[in-house]
Amino acid sequence: MEPTFEQLPAMVAELSRKFDAFLQRPEKVEVAVAAPMGVAPCAAFLSDIEGREVTVGAVYNRVHKGRLPYRKNGARLYFLREDILEFIRTPKKPRVQFLDAVKFY
């Protein structure tokens, strides 16, 4: 149903009232503290993301090669979901292959 010209002022006033009520409502701010994961939960998380099994050894391999962000406390490795997702979303520089960098004369 299309509003008529006579209905427009009442509709604008109602929308204005609703918008003011929306702005006046208190906002609930929830601060979610990210719980760090160990190596095994990180492997399960990566398995869910990638759709294939990721082993604990693969997690350690990715850490060693710099392909997975981690935090360390003593000898233990910890992972944050936000760090992993941010790392996946950011574009990477293409790697230069060794033979491409060598000039043959």
C-alpha positions, 0 to 999 in steps of 0.5 A: 500500500502506497502512502498518500501525501496526507499520510506522510507527515504522520509517518515521518513523525512516527519514524522520528519518534521511533528513531529517538527511542532507538537512540535513547536505549542503553547499549550493552557492551560485552567484552569477550575475552579470548581464551587461548587454545592449546595445540590440540584444540588449535588443530581441531579449530583449523580442521573445522576451518579447512574442512580436512584433518589437521594434526598436532604435528602439522600445527607445530610445522606451521608454527616453525615455518611462520605460517601460524600466529602463536603466543608462547608462555614458557615452553607452551604454545598458545593460539587465539582464534582472532589471531588465526582468523586475522592471519588467514584474512590478510593477504600475503606477499608472494614468495620468491622461488630460489631459481627465479632469483638466480640469474643464469649467464 
